[in-house]
């Protein structure tokens, strides 16, 4: 799914109305209908009570229209309309429709004090994606009243006060939504951690905008969904054997951190590669052979950390490096020597760099040109900061990663909620799977094993990154169905990879 700029969303809407011979009020009615259905699903079978705050533009018009629909469905509705000198034509049409059925519209200003019933759901329809400047301080008392109340808040399209595709001053007045119902496609700000307090969870609502018109609009941002990764999956072959699906080499670990390699190796085999060889310090031999007998094991000459890599490392189908390895000078030198070997080779296996391999690269920026093109790096936020430097906001962070990725022709997976996969051409894919319970020790090691496995099976690096991140998040989501998010472990994610594959490949299988 494309993530479009506000300018392109407007073009998409206007072109759809032209091609479908729709009046703007008809498109608003369609959007309100989709919103009504989503709210009905949220509220369930009971009678609900709603307080709807409507602005003077088309976002307010959406609120007025859905208020009418909720009223007609038997819910209790209280509608407030911002006092303004002029309203959009569609807003005025929906004001009149409410008056015709006898619904009172109460006027308010930013200085007003509103009353929210204890069980009332607040619907924020004040300002949509077209907001061009921050709300001024006069809005602070009203928005503080809304944000500090115990009532759940549902925002229409985007939380009021938040810009859709550019930085919003964090000190500006912004609605804190529990759920954001956004129309047609995600808005970029909904995907950034800095604004998580305001956006809550978001749901994309289809309002029937033309797919053909969307296809003509270019963007470097995309949102990964099930159908995007299903087309990447390679079917199993009937006459296959363990060699068919490749031999992965996963290297890392140090004294006290052998578990990282165990998790990555288990995840790799569970994801479908045929063989896994783990390369670890000698201290981990018995631990790994006992914990994961399916793996082959090679050990470093040293007992506590890695000081070299096997001379046969380049014979493997893919290589994953760095999990739990530490940044000892011996390990650092081993990575440098590996880069030196790569310079003499015409063909290098696909590579993934994680954790301390990234930390070592961050310490040695002059090594960055030595990284084989289209390798995959999977940093968490602190590792990313060490690699590219600090950023002022999420927009700058994304631009800095894209600059680095394009300069060195690498694929960078920025881990977190809506993990971002940045490709060498600057295209950025945000992931739609995963949950907060996956913020647990070892989850990143599992992701590294999953992606390394896909590289080993012959998936191109871009496909391996996209499918791997989605599959990893999906396994976590399926785990969360039977395990509370607070209790999910990295092993739980591994144990649900099979169910994730089943869901992706069997259209009749539900993850729940």
C-alpha positions in Angstrom: 0.0 0.0 0.0 1.3 3.4 -0.9 1.8 6.1 1.7 1.1 9.4 -0.1 1.8 13.0 0.7 -1.1 15.3 1.6 -0.8 16.9 -1.8 -1.1 13.6 -3.6 -4.0 12.4 -1.4 -5.9 15.6 -2.4 -5.1 14.8 -6.1 -6.3 11.2 -5.6 -9.6 12.4 -4.1 -10.2 15.0 -6.8 -9.4 12.6 -9.7 -11.6 9.9 -8.1 -14.6 12.2 -7.9 -14.0 13.2 -11.5 -13.7 9.7 -12.8 -16.6 8.3 -10.8 -18.8 11.4 -11.4 -19.1 12.0 -7.6 -20.0 15.2 -5.8 -17.7 16.0 -2.9 -20.6 15.5 -0.5 -21.1 12.0 -1.9 -17.5 11.1 -1.2 -17.9 12.5 2.3 -20.9 10.3 2.8 -18.9 7.3 1.6 -16.1 8.2 4.1 -18.5 8.7 6.9 -20.1 5.3 6.1 -16.8 3.6 6.4 -16.1 5.4 9.6 -19.5 4.5 11.0 -18.9 0.8 10.3 -15.5 1.0 12.1 -17.0 2.7 15.1 -19.9 0.2 15.2 -17.3 -2.6 15.3 -15.5 -0.7 18.1 -18.6 -0.1 20.2 -20.1 -3.6 19.7 -23.8 -4.5 20.1 -24.5 -2.1 22.9 -25.9 1.4 22.7 -23.1 3.9 22.7 -22.8 7.5 23.8 -20.8 9.9 21.6 -19.5 13.4 21.9 -18.4 14.6 18.5 -16.2 17.7 18.1 -16.4 19.0 14.6 -14.2 21.7 12.9 -15.2 24.1 10.1 -13.7 22.1 7.2 -14.3 18.7 5.6 -12.9 16.8 8.6 -15.7 18.4 10.6 -18.1 17.5 7.8 -17.1 13.8 8.3 -17.8 14.2 12.0 -21.2 15.7 11.3 -22.1 13.0 8.8 -21.1 10.1 11.1 -23.0 11.7 14.0 -26.1 11.5 11.9 -25.4 7.9 11.1 -24.8 7.0 14.8 -28.0 8.8 15.8 -30.0 6.9 13.2 -28.5 3.6 14.5 -29.9 4.4 18.0 -26.8 5.7 19.7 -26.8 8.8 21.9 -25.0 11.7 20.2 -23.9 15.1 21.3 -22.5 17.3 18.5 -20.3 20.3 19.0 -19.4 22.5 16.0 -16.5 25.0 16.1 -17.7 28.6 15.9 -16.2 30.0 12.7 -16.9 32.7 10.1 -17.1 30.2 7.2 -17.6 26.5 6.7 -16.8 24.2 3.8 -19.8 23.5 1.5 -19.9 19.9 2.5 -19.8 20.8 6.1 -22.8 23.1 5.7 -24.7 20.4 3.8 -24.2 18.0 6.8 -25.2 20.7 9.3 -28.5 21.1 7.4 -29.1 17.3 7.3 -28.7 17.2 11.1 -31.1 20.0 11.6 -33.7 18.3 9.3 -33.8 15.3 11.7 -33.9 17.5 14.8 -30.4 17.0 16.1 -29.1 20.0 18.1 -25.7 21.3 17.1 -23.9 23.1 19.9 -21.4 25.8 19.2 -18.0 26.0 20.9 -14.7 27.9 20.7 -11.2 26.9 21.8 -11.9 28.7 25.1 -15.0 26.6 25.8 -15.4 24.2 28.6 -17.1 21.0 27.4 -18.9 18.4 29.4 -18.2 14.7 28.7 -20.4 12.0 30.2 -18.6 9.3 32.0 -19.1 6.6 29.4 -19.1 8.9 26.3 -16.7 8.2 23.5 -15.2 11.4 22.1 -14.8 11.7 18.3 -12.2 14.1 17.2 -13.2 15.6 13.8 -11.7 19.0 14.3 -8.8 19.2 11.8 -7.7 16.7 9.1 -4.6 16.0 7.0 -4.8 19.5 5.4 -3.7 21.3 8.6 -0.9 23.7 7.4 0.3 25.3 10.7 0.4 24.2 14.3 -2.6 25.0 16.5 -1.9 28.1 18.6 -1.8 28.2 22.4 -5.5 29.2 22.6 -6.3 25.6 21.9 -4.2 24.3 24.8 -7.0 24.4 27.6 -9.6 22.6 25.4 -7.2 19.9 24.2 -5.8 19.5 27.7 -9.4 18.9 28.9 -9.9 16.3 26.2 -6.6 14.6 26.7 -6.8 14.5 30.5 -10.4 13.1 30.6 -10.9 9.3 31.0 -13.1 9.1 27.9 -11.7 7.1 24.9 -10.9 9.4 21.9 -11.3 8.3 18.3 -9.7 10.6 15.7 -11.0 11.0 12.2 -8.2 10.6 9.6 -5.5 12.1 11.9 -5.4 13.4 15.4 -6.2 17.1 15.3 -3.1 19.3 15.5 -0.8 16.7 14.1 0.7 17.3 10.6 0.4 14.3 8.3 3.8 14.4 6.5 6.1 16.9 8.1 7.4 17.5 11.7 4.9 18.8 14.3 6.3 20.8 17.2 5.8 18.4 20.2 4.9 21.3 22.4 2.0 22.3 20.1 -1.6 21.4 21.1 -2.4 17.9 19.7 -5.2 15.5 20.4 -4.2 12.2 22.1 -6.2 9.6 20.4 -6.8 6.0 21.5 -7.6 5.0 17.9 -7.1 6.9 14.6 -9.4 5.9 11.7 -7.4 7.1 8.7 -8.9 7.3 5.2 -7.5 5.5 2.1 -3.8 5.1 3.1 -1.7 5.6 6.2 -0.3 9.1 7.0 3.4 9.2 7.5 3.2 10.7 11.0 1.1 7.8 12.2 4.1 5.5 11.8 6.6 7.4 13.9 7.4 6.7 17.5 7.6 10.4 18.5 3.9 10.8 17.8 2.7 7.5 19.3 1.2 9.3 22.3 -1.1 11.1 20.0 -2.0 8.5 17.3 -2.7 5.4 19.4 -3.5 2.5 17.2 -4.6 3.3 13.6 -6.8 1.6 11.1 -6.9 2.3 7.4 -10.5 2.7 6.0 -11.2 2.0 2.4 -13.4 4.8 1.0 -13.4 3.7 -2.6 -10.8 5.9 -4.1 -9.7 4.7 -7.5 -6.8 2.2 -7.5 -6.0 3.1 -11.1 -5.5 6.7 -10.1 -3.4 5.8 -7.1 -1.1 3.8 -9.4 -0.2 7.0 -11.3 0.9 8.7 -8.1 4.6 8.2 -7.2 5.9 7.8 -3.7 9.0 6.4 -2.0 6.9 5.3 1.0 5.0 2.1 1.3 3.1 0.1 4.0 3.6 -3.6 3.9 0.5 -5.8 4.1 -0.2 -9.5 3.7 -0.8 -9.4 -0.1 2.5 -7.6 -0.6 4.6 -10.4 0.9 2.4 -13.3 -0.3 3.6 -12.7 -3.9 7.2 -13.1 -2.7 6.9 -16.5 -1.2 8.6 -19.4 -3.0 6.8 -22.8 -2.9 8.5 -25.9 -1.6 9.7 -28.4 -4.1 8.4 -32.0 -4.0 11.8 -33.6 -4.7 13.8 -31.3 -2.4 16.4 -32.2 0.3 18.1 -30.2 3.0 20.7 -28.9 0.5 17.9 -27.5 -1.7 17.2 -24.7 0.8 20.7 -23.7 1.6 23.2 -23.7 4.4 23.3 -20.6 6.7 26.3 -19.4 8.7 25.4 -17.5 11.9 28.4 -16.1 13.8 28.5 -14.3 17.1 28.2 -14.8 20.8 30.6 -14.3 23.6 30.9 -15.6 27.2 27.5 -14.9 28.7 25.8 -14.2 25.4 25.6 -17.6 23.6 21.8 -17.4 23.8 21.7 -14.8 21.0 23.2 -17.3 18.6 20.9 -20.1 19.8 17.9 -17.9 19.1 19.1 -16.8 15.7 20.0 -20.3 14.7 16.7 -21.8 15.8 14.8 -19.0 14.0 16.8 -19.6 10.8 16.0 -23.4 10.7 12.4 -22.8 11.7 12.1 -20.3 8.8 13.0 -22.9 6.3 16.7 -23.1 5.4 18.1 -26.6 5.2 21.2 -26.4 7.4 22.6 -24.0 10.0 26.2 -23.8 11.2 26.7 -21.6 14.3 30.2 -20.1 14.8 30.8 -19.2 18.4 33.6 -18.9 21.0 34.7 -22.3 22.4 32.9 -21.6 25.7 29.5 -22.0 24.0 30.1 -25.4 22.3 28.4 -27.6 24.9 25.6 -25.1 25.5 24.7 -24.8 21.8 24.9 -28.5 21.1 22.6 -29.2 24.0 20.1 -26.4 23.4 19.9 -26.9 19.7 21.1 -30.3 18.5 19.9 -29.6 14.9 22.7 -27.0 14.4 26.2 -27.7 13.3 28.8 -25.9 15.4 32.2 -24.4 14.7 34.2 -22.8 17.5 36.7 -20.0 17.6 40.2 -20.7 19.0 39.4 -18.4 21.9 37.2 -19.4 24.7 35.4 -16.1 25.5 34.9 -14.2 22.3 35.4 -14.4 18.5 38.9 -13.6 17.2 38.6 -14.9 13.6 36.1 -16.3 11.2 36.3 -19.7 9.5 38.3 -19.9 6.3 35.3 -21.6 4.8 32.8 -18.9 5.7 32.4 -17.8 2.1 31.3 -21.3 1.1 27.9 -20.9 2.8 24.8 -19.7 1.1 24.3 -16.7 3.4 26.0 -15.2 6.5 24.5 -13.6 9.6 27.0 -11.7 11.8 27.1 -10.0 15.2 24.4 -11.3 17.5 25.8 -11.2 21.1 29.4 -10.9 19.7 30.6 -7.9 21.8 33.1 -5.4 20.5 36.4 -6.8 21.7 39.4 -5.6 19.6 39.9 -9.2 18.5 36.3 -9.4 17.2 36.8 -6.0 15.6 39.9 -7.2 13.8 38.2 -10.4 12.7 35.5 -8.3 10.9 38.2 -6.2 9.3 40.1 -9.2 8.1 36.8 -10.6 6.7 36.3 -7.4 4.7 39.8 -7.8 3.4 39.0 -11.3 2.1 35.8 -10.0 0.5 38.0 -7.5 -1.6 39.6 -10.5 -3.3 36.4 -12.3 -4.1 34.3 -11.9 -7.2 31.2 -13.4 -5.6 30.3 -12.9 -1.9 27.4 -14.7 -0.1 24.5 -12.5 1.0 25.2 -10.9 4.4 23.3 -9.6 7.4 24.9 -7.5 10.0 23.2 -7.2 13.4 23.9 -6.0 16.9 27.7 -5.8 17.7 28.7 -6.1 14.1 26.8 -2.8 13.6 28.4 -1.3 16.7 31.9 -2.2 15.3 30.9 -0.6 12.0 29.8 2.5 13.8 33.2 2.8 15.5 34.9 2.5 12.1 33.1 4.7 9.5 36.0 4.3 7.1 35.0 0.6 6.8 31.5 1.5 5.5 32.5 1.4 1.8 33.9 -2.1 2.4 30.4 -3.6 3.2 29.3 -5.7 0.2 26.5 -3.9 -1.6 22.9 -4.9 -0.7 23.9 -6.4 2.6 21.2 -6.1 5.3 21.7 -4.2 8.5 19.2 -4.6 11.4 20.0 -1.9 14.0 17.8 -1.1 17.0 17.5 2.7 17.7 20.7 3.0 19.8 22.8 1.1 17.3 21.3 3.2 14.5 22.3 6.4 16.3 25.9 5.1 16.7 25.9 4.3 13.0 24.5 7.5 11.4 24.6 10.0 14.3 21.8 11.8 16.2 18.6 13.2 14.7 16.2 15.9 15.7 13.0 14.1 14.8 11.7 11.0 13.1 11.6 12.7 9.7 15.3 13.6 10.0 16.1 10.1 11.2 14.5 8.6 8.1 16.3 11.0 5.8 19.7 10.3 7.4 19.1 6.5 7.1 18.1 7.0 3.4 21.2 9.0 2.7 23.4 6.4 4.3 21.6 3.5 2.6 21.9 5.2 -0.8 25.5 6.2 -0.3 26.7 2.7 0.6 24.0 0.8 -1.4 22.8 -1.1 1.7 19.4 -2.3 3.0 18.7 -1.0 6.5 16.0 -2.4 8.8 15.2 0.2 11.4 13.6 -2.0 14.1 10.7 -0.9 16.2 6.9 -0.4 15.9 6.2 -0.3 12.2 9.8 -1.3 11.5 11.1 0.6 8.4 13.0 -1.2 5.6 15.0 1.3 3.7 16.3 0.2 0.3 19.4 1.6 -1.6 17.1 3.6 -4.0 15.6 5.4 -1.0 12.3 3.5 -1.1 11.0 3.0 2.5 8.6 0.2 3.5 6.9 0.3 6.9 5.8 -3.0 8.4 2.3 -3.6 9.5 2.8 -6.6 11.8 4.1 -6.8 15.4 3.1 -5.7 18.8 4.7 -4.1 22.0 5.2 -7.6 23.5 7.9 -8.2 21.0 10.1 -5.5 22.7 11.8 -8.3 24.6 15.3 -9.7 24.9 16.3 -11.8 21.9 13.5 -10.7 19.6 16.1 -9.0 17.4 18.2 -12.1 17.3 15.2 -14.0 16.1 14.6 -11.5 13.3 18.2 -11.8 12.2 17.8 -15.6 12.0 14.6 -15.3 10.0 16.1 -12.9 7.4 19.4 -14.9 7.2 17.4 -18.0 6.6 15.5 -16.4 3.7 18.8 -15.2 2.2 20.1 -18.7 2.5 17.0 -20.0 0.6 17.9 -17.8 -2.3 15.5 -14.9 -1.7 16.9 -11.6 -3.1 18.0 -9.3 -0.3 15.1 -6.9 -0.7 12.5 -9.8 -0.7 14.3 -11.4 2.3 14.1 -8.1 4.3 10.5 -7.4 3.5 9.2 -10.9 4.0 11.4 -11.5 7.0 10.3 -8.4 8.9 6.6 -9.2 8.2 6.9 -12.9 9.1 8.7 -12.1 12.3 6.0 -9.5 13.3 3.2 -11.9 12.3 4.6 -14.7 14.5 4.6 -12.2 17.4 1.0 -11.2 16.7 -0.1 -14.9 16.6 1.7 -15.5 19.8 -0.1 -12.6 21.4 -3.4 -14.3 20.8 -2.7 -17.0 23.4 0.1 -15.3 25.4 -0.3 -11.9 27.0 1.9 -9.3 25.4 3.7 -8.8 28.7 4.8 -12.4 28.7 5.9 -13.0 25.1 9.5 -14.2 24.8 11.8 -14.5 21.8 11.3 -18.3 22.0 7.5 -17.7 21.7 8.1 -15.9 18.5 10.2 -18.8 17.1 7.5 -21.3 18.2 4.8 -19.3 16.2 6.8 -19.0 12.9 5.1 -22.1 11.6 1.6 -20.6 12.2 2.8 -17.4 10.5 3.8 -19.4 7.4 0.5 -21.2 7.5 -1.4 -18.0 7.6 0.5 -16.5 4.7 0.2 -19.5 2.5 -3.2 -20.8 3.3 -6.0 -18.3 2.6 -8.4 -20.3 4.8 -6.2 -20.2 7.9 -6.8 -17.4 10.5 -4.0 -16.3 12.8 -6.5 -16.4 15.6 
